């Protein structure tokens, strides 16, 4: 503190500390936002993928030239033969 007072650099040091604190706060806030969004985004992507698989499989089962029966699509293929 004596060096800071001797060179009358108190305002410079305070501004530097405030700038570093603001940067640290900004980085922490950004990481927090990303951490909080990870779970909902993964759930939405999972639901969309499952919906796409069901839609594609449903089209295969209900199509005119259906090579896939419903039991095989649902996973009970050993019992459908």
Helices and strands as residue ranges (DSSP letters): H 2-6, H 10-62, H 70-74, G 77-80
